[in-house]
Amino acid sequence: TETAIGRKLFSEKCSLSTPNLMAVILYILTTRDDPNNFFQPYYKILPKSYSNFPIFWGEDKLAWLEGSPLIDDIIERKRNMRADYDEVCRVCPEFTRYSFEEFLEVRTAVGSRN
């Protein structure tokens, strides 16, 4: 709620799977390009790639998990993340300046560090 998008989003009635994480995600996305932001040192040490997280795997790598219930978990998690992204874009159309891929990366960074 420290950003214009955050204030707008949380003043509306919306459905998010992770509202607490969403505030942090929005803050990072909207401030990470500001060289004067207090959190720049933290942003700079975040991973540049999240390819080791199954949420970013393609069909070829997911095939390694064939027969495992993890595939359904990964699909469901990605579906929830997509629904959150779409909901933010619905309430705050200006959020579409961030791609779903960018959103996934920041969502993964936040979720893997809380």
PELIN-V316864 format. One record per backbone hydrogen bond with DSSP energy under -0.5 kcal/mol. NH is the residue of the N-H (numbers start at 0). CO is the residue of the C=O. If there is no record, write none. Layout:
nh	co
NH	CO
NH	CO
//
This chain:
nh	co
6	2
7	3
8	4
9	5
10	6
10	7
11	7
11	8
13	11
15	13
18	15
21	17
22	18
23	19
24	20
25	21
26	22
27	23
28	24
29	25
30	26
30	27
31	27
33	30
34	32
36	33
39	36
40	37
41	38
42	38
43	39
44	40
44	41
45	41
45	42
52	49
53	51
55	52
56	53
61	57
62	58
63	60
64	61
65	62
67	64
70	67
72	68
73	69
74	70
75	71
76	72
77	73
78	74
79	75
80	76
81	77
82	78
83	79
84	80
85	81
86	82
87	83
88	84
89	85
90	86
91	87
94	91
95	92
96	93
97	94
102	98
103	99
104	100
105	101
106	102
107	103
108	104
109	105
110	106
111	107
112	109
//
